[in-house]
Amino acid sequence: MNNYKIKRDMNDKLFSDYIRARDEWTCQRCGKYFEEGNRRTLHCCHLLYGRGIRILRFNELQCYALCYFCHQWMGSHPGVTFKFLLNRINIVSFNVLNDLYEDRESFKYDTQRKKRINQDLKTKLDKMNG
């Protein structure tokens, strides 16, 4: 297990905000609503592979808004987490996530990719905000 701290950048903040907004600031496990902007108690949870896997760090198929309690609970119940994810994506999407994971060593998070991700996230958030 790696005990290093993952350095967050602006894309992490944008992506987390996008996932919370996509999920309407509601925990996807318990259904509790959080006031928009409440980032401390409503998390962007990476269910299958943690955000340390760069190729999947900004992949919305495996990310959901979860309150602090549910995020911790899901982290300690992998079987339930797996079922939760499979109830939300189809097996083809699940296999895509696994294929990307297998190809993780070839992924480069360079300046050009960071800029593309940043622009894509800003566009998605702008569309949601109307």
C-alpha positions as CSV (number, residue, x, y, z in Angstrom):
1,M,0.0,0.0,0.0
2,N,1.3,3.4,-0.9
3,N,1.5,6.0,1.9
4,Y,2.3,9.0,-0.3
5,K,0.1,12.0,-0.6
6,I,-1.4,12.6,-4.1
7,K,-0.8,16.1,-5.2
8,R,-4.1,17.7,-6.2
9,D,-4.3,20.3,-8.9
10,M,-7.1,22.5,-10.4
11,N,-8.5,19.6,-12.4
12,D,-9.1,17.6,-9.2
13,K,-11.2,20.4,-7.8
14,L,-13.1,20.9,-11.1
15,F,-13.7,17.1,-11.4
16,S,-14.9,16.8,-7.8
17,D,-17.2,19.8,-8.3
18,Y,-18.5,18.2,-11.5
19,I,-19.3,14.9,-9.8
20,R,-21.1,16.6,-6.9
21,A,-23.1,18.7,-9.3
22,R,-23.9,15.7,-11.6
23,D,-25.2,13.9,-8.5
24,E,-27.1,17.0,-7.5
25,W,-25.2,17.5,-4.2
26,T,-26.8,14.3,-2.9
27,C,-25.0,11.2,-1.4
28,Q,-25.6,8.4,-3.8
29,R,-25.7,5.8,-1.1
30,C,-27.9,7.3,1.7
31,G,-29.7,10.0,-0.3
32,K,-28.8,12.9,2.0
33,Y,-28.8,16.3,0.3
34,F,-26.0,18.7,0.9
35,E,-26.0,22.4,0.3
36,E,-24.1,23.3,-2.9
37,G,-20.5,24.1,-2.1
38,N,-20.3,21.7,0.9
39,R,-17.1,20.0,-0.2
40,R,-16.0,18.9,3.3
41,T,-18.8,16.5,3.9
42,L,-19.8,15.5,0.4
43,H,-16.9,13.7,-1.3
44,C,-16.1,12.7,-4.8
45,C,-15.5,9.0,-4.3
46,H,-13.5,6.8,-6.7
47,L,-15.2,3.5,-6.2
48,L,-13.2,0.9,-8.3
49,Y,-9.7,2.4,-8.5
50,G,-8.5,5.3,-6.4
51,R,-7.5,8.7,-7.7
52,G,-3.9,7.6,-7.6
53,I,-4.5,5.7,-10.9
54,R,-4.0,8.7,-13.2
55,I,-5.7,7.1,-16.3
56,L,-8.9,6.7,-14.3
57,R,-8.6,9.8,-12.0
58,F,-11.0,11.8,-14.1
59,N,-13.2,9.0,-15.3
60,E,-16.8,9.7,-14.2
61,L,-18.0,6.1,-14.7
62,Q,-16.4,5.1,-11.4
63,C,-16.9,8.3,-9.4
64,Y,-19.9,9.2,-7.3
65,A,-20.8,11.8,-4.6
66,L,-20.8,10.2,-1.2
67,C,-21.1,11.8,2.2
68,Y,-18.1,11.3,4.5
69,F,-19.8,8.4,6.4
70,C,-20.8,6.5,3.3
71,H,-17.4,7.1,1.7
72,Q,-15.7,5.5,4.7
73,W,-18.3,2.7,4.9
74,M,-18.0,1.8,1.2
75,G,-14.2,1.8,1.6
76,S,-14.4,-0.9,4.2
77,H,-17.1,-3.0,2.4
78,P,-15.6,-3.8,-1.1
79,G,-18.3,-6.4,-2.0
80,V,-21.1,-3.8,-1.4
81,T,-19.1,-1.2,-3.3
82,F,-18.7,-3.5,-6.2
83,K,-22.5,-4.2,-6.3
84,F,-23.2,-0.5,-6.0
85,L,-21.0,0.2,-9.0
86,L,-22.4,-2.6,-11.1
87,N,-26.0,-1.3,-10.4
88,R,-24.9,2.0,-12.0
89,I,-22.8,1.0,-15.0
90,N,-23.2,-1.9,-17.5
91,I,-20.6,-4.7,-17.8
92,V,-19.2,-3.2,-21.0
93,S,-18.4,0.0,-19.1
94,F,-17.0,-2.0,-16.2
95,N,-14.7,-3.9,-18.7
96,V,-13.6,-0.5,-20.2
97,L,-12.5,0.6,-16.7
98,N,-10.6,-2.6,-16.2
99,D,-8.9,-2.3,-19.6
100,L,-7.9,1.3,-18.8
101,Y,-6.5,0.1,-15.5
102,E,-4.4,-2.6,-17.3
103,D,-3.0,0.1,-19.6
104,R,-2.2,2.6,-16.8
105,E,1.5,2.5,-17.3
106,S,1.2,4.1,-20.8
107,F,-0.8,7.1,-19.6
108,K,1.0,10.4,-19.5
109,Y,-0.6,13.3,-17.5
110,D,1.4,16.0,-19.3
111,T,0.7,19.7,-19.7
112,Q,-1.3,19.2,-22.9
113,R,-3.5,16.5,-21.4
114,K,-4.1,18.6,-18.2
115,K,-5.3,21.5,-20.4
116,R,-7.7,19.3,-22.4
117,I,-9.1,17.8,-19.2
118,N,-9.4,21.3,-17.7
119,Q,-11.3,22.6,-20.7
120,D,-13.6,19.5,-20.8
121,L,-14.5,19.9,-17.1
122,K,-15.2,23.6,-17.4
123,T,-17.4,22.9,-20.4
124,K,-19.4,20.2,-18.5
125,L,-19.8,22.5,-15.5
126,D,-20.9,25.4,-17.7
127,K,-23.5,23.2,-19.3
128,M,-24.8,22.1,-16.0
129,N,-25.0,25.6,-14.6
130,G,-27.0,26.7,-17.6
